[in-house]
Amino acid sequence: MADPNPLPHAAPAAPETEIERPSRRKGILLAVIAVLVLVALGIWWRSTFSEDTDDAQISGHLIQISSRVSGHVLHVYVRENELVKKGAPICELDPSDFQVAVERAQAALDSAEAAAAAAKVYVPITFVNTGSNLRSASANVSGAQASLAQADQQLDAARARVAQAEANNFKAQSDLKRYTPLVKKDVISKQQYDTALAAANAAKAAVADAQASQAAAAYAVRVAKERQAQAMAMLKYAQTAPQQVQAESARAKQAIAQVEVAKARLDQAELNLSYTKIVAPVTGIITRKSVEIDENVSAGQNLMTLVSLKRLWVTANFKETQLRRIHAGERVAIHVDATGKIYKGKVIQIGGATGSMLSLFPPENATGNYVKVVQRVPVRIDFTNLAKEDPHHVLRPGFSVEPRVWVK
């Protein structure tokens, strides 16, 4: 008899791979989502806290090497694209003509020095011949001045005596006026009155005598002044002789000046001789070499270009919309395309005008058909410490770089 409630048979177990497959897909999906989130966060971080551009290149000093004198090229010591150190010889001109010029200038200097020595000898001779008259006239002037000073003192003394005599006379006359009414009233004796009268007359005579002495002293002063004027005239006459000394001194000074001129010409000749050896002003690489041996070059002619490697910077053309967050002093990461290296830098300054305004033909938007275009402004970025980061760097002006400015 069959079981009325048969138990259902158990379903067969699912394969293990079918159970793990949904969970693995879920893990992969979560990993992809995490990666996308991280990438989004990275993009947001870089766009929020940095500004970058691919329109940038390395700039440097391109020194035009030229000759300072004209001459015949004797030696050329460098080749195209050769690295030279500061002070290393680059080119040499034939120094023969310049050596002759130095010898000629030296001979002219010797001649000028001999002429100056001869001119110096005549100055003391002329001075001795004419100096005696000048000293004599000077002595006469000194004596006249002393006499005038003495006469002035005597005049002052005479004036003082006049003042004293007038004072005494005033007292004597005053006493006489007081004694006159008294003698009439017999208050004083006749003898006292006579004494006062005699004193008054004597005082009056003393005033006259003092005034005469003052007049004589004044006359003596006038005579002394006339003598002084005469002595001064004689001195001026004597001073015409020393003009010969001045003339000789002027000729001596002219000879000395000729010596200085000759020295300057000798210095210039020696400088021109030194210019025949052209050396590297800085360490760099030779490019555009256009000079060869046995050529004749002229002063100022460009011989080659020296690319300096010591002072390099980056010129980055940022969009004007990026400049609102870029300021001087901010840190920069400079990626060099040629080497793949990243160098540290710093924003130095922002250009004074856009690149289009500094171009050969700046745009003119006066037609009315104006289309707004985002302009680019050059920004200078200096390497922070290139010598220590990469002392043997291979960076060259013109290399393309991608600077990233970390804005605050």
Residue pairs with C-beta under 8 A, 6 or more apart in sequence:
46 52
46 404
49 406
49 407
50 404
50 405
50 406
50 407
51 318
51 322
51 325
51 326
51 404
51 405
51 407
52 402
52 403
52 404
52 405
53 316
53 317
53 318
53 319
53 322
53 402
53 403
54 400
54 402
55 316
55 317
55 318
55 376
56 314
56 315
56 316
56 317
56 381
56 400
56 401
56 402
56 403
57 314
57 315
57 397
57 398
57 399
57 400
57 401
58 312
58 313
58 314
58 315
58 336
58 395
58 396
58 397
58 398
58 399
58 401
59 312
59 313
59 314
59 315
59 397
60 307
60 308
60 309
60 311
60 312
60 313
60 396
60 397
61 282
61 307
61 308
61 311
62 305
62 306
62 307
62 308
62 397
63 281
63 282
63 284
63 305
63 306
63 307
63 308
64 302
64 305
64 306
65 90
65 91
65 278
65 280
65 281
65 302
65 303
65 304
65 305
65 306
66 300
66 301
66 302
66 303
67 91
67 93
67 275
67 278
67 297
67 298
67 299
67 300
67 301
67 303
68 272
68 275
68 299
68 300
69 93
69 98
69 272
69 275
69 276
69 299
70 296
70 297
70 298
70 299
71 93
71 94
71 97
71 98
71 276
71 296
71 297
72 93
72 94
72 294
72 295
72 296
73 91
73 92
73 93
73 94
73 291
73 292
73 293
73 294
73 295
73 296
73 297
74 92
74 93
74 94
74 95
74 293
75 89
75 91
75 92
75 293
76 90
76 91
76 289
76 291
76 292
76 293
77 88
77 89
77 90
77 91
77 92
78 84
78 90
78 91
78 286
78 289
78 304
79 286
79 289
80 286
80 287
80 289
81 285
81 286
81 287
82 285
82 286
83 283
83 284
83 285
84 90
84 280
84 283
84 284
84 285
84 286
84 306
85 280
85 283
86 280
86 281
86 282
86 283
87 279
87 280
88 279
88 280
89 277
89 278
89 279
90 278
90 279
90 280
90 286
90 303
90 304
91 278
91 291
91 303
92 276
92 277
92 278
93 275
93 276
93 277
93 278
93 297
94 276
95 273
95 276
98 269
98 272
98 273
98 275
98 276
99 273
101 269
101 272
101 273
102 266
102 269
102 270
102 273
104 269
105 262
105 265
105 266
105 268
105 269
106 266
108 262
108 265
108 266
109 259
109 262
109 263
109 265
109 266
111 262
112 255
112 258
112 259
112 261
112 262
113 259
113 262
115 255
115 258
116 252
116 255
116 256
116 258
116 259
118 255
119 248
119 251
119 252
119 254
119 255
119 256
120 252
120 255
122 248
122 251
122 252
123 245
123 248
123 249
123 252
126 244
126 245
126 248
127 242
127 245
129 241
129 244
130 241
130 242
130 244
130 245
131 242
131 245
133 238
133 241
134 235
134 238
134 239
134 241
134 242
136 238
137 231
137 234
137 235
137 237
137 238
137 239
138 235
138 238
140 231
140 234
140 235
141 228
141 231
141 232
141 234
141 235
143 231
144 224
144 227
144 228
144 230
144 231
144 232
145 228
145 231
147 224
147 227
147 228
148 221
148 224
148 225
148 227
148 228
150 224
151 217
151 220
151 221
151 223
151 224
152 221
152 224
154 217
154 220
154 221
155 214
155 217
155 218
155 220
155 221
157 217
158 210
158 213
158 214
158 216
158 217
158 218
159 214
159 217
161 210
161 213
161 214
162 207
162 210
162 211
162 213
162 214
164 210
165 203
165 206
165 207
165 209
165 210
165 211
166 207
166 210
168 203
168 206
169 200
169 203
169 204
169 206
169 207
171 203
172 196
172 199
172 200
172 202
172 203
172 204
173 200
173 203
173 204
175 196
175 199
175 200
176 196
176 197
176 199
176 200
179 188
179 192
179 193
179 196
179 197
180 193
182 188
182 193
183 189
183 190
183 192
183 193
278 303
280 306
281 306
282 306
282 308
282 310
283 308
283 309
283 310
284 306
284 307
284 308
284 309
284 310
285 306
285 307
285 309
285 396
286 304
286 305
286 306
286 307
287 304
287 305
287 306
287 307
288 304
288 305
289 303
289 304
290 302
290 303
290 304
291 297
291 303
291 304
297 303
307 396
307 397
309 393
309 395
309 396
312 383
312 386
312 395
312 397
313 348
313 380
313 381
313 382
313 383
314 332
314 334
314 345
314 380
314 381
314 382
314 383
314 401
314 403
315 378
315 379
315 380
315 381
316 378
316 379
316 381
316 401
316 403
317 355
317 376
317 377
317 378
317 379
318 326
318 376
318 377
318 379
319 374
319 375
319 376
319 377
320 354
320 374
320 375
320 376
320 377
321 374
323 350
323 377
323 379
325 407
325 408
326 347
326 350
326 379
326 405
326 407
327 347
327 407
327 408
328 347
328 348
328 349
328 350
329 346
329 347
330 346
330 347
330 405
330 406
330 407
330 408
331 344
331 345
331 346
331 405
331 406
332 344
332 345
332 346
332 347
332 381
332 403
332 404
332 405
332 406
333 342
333 343
333 344
333 345
333 403
333 404
333 406
334 342
334 343
334 344
334 345
334 381
334 383
334 401
334 402
334 403
334 404
335 341
335 342
335 401
335 402
335 403
335 404
336 342
336 343
336 395
336 399
336 401
337 399
337 400
337 401
337 402
338 394
338 395
338 396
338 399
338 400
339 394
339 395
341 390
343 383
343 384
343 386
343 389
343 390
344 383
344 384
344 385
344 389
345 381
345 382
345 383
345 384
345 403
346 381
346 382
346 384
347 379
347 380
347 381
347 405
348 380
348 381
348 382
349 379
349 380
350 377
350 378
350 379
350 380
351 358
351 377
351 378
351 379
351 380
353 377
354 375
354 376
354 377
355 375
355 376
355 377
355 378
356 362
356 363
356 375
356 376
357 363
358 378
381 403
381 405
383 389
386 393
386 395
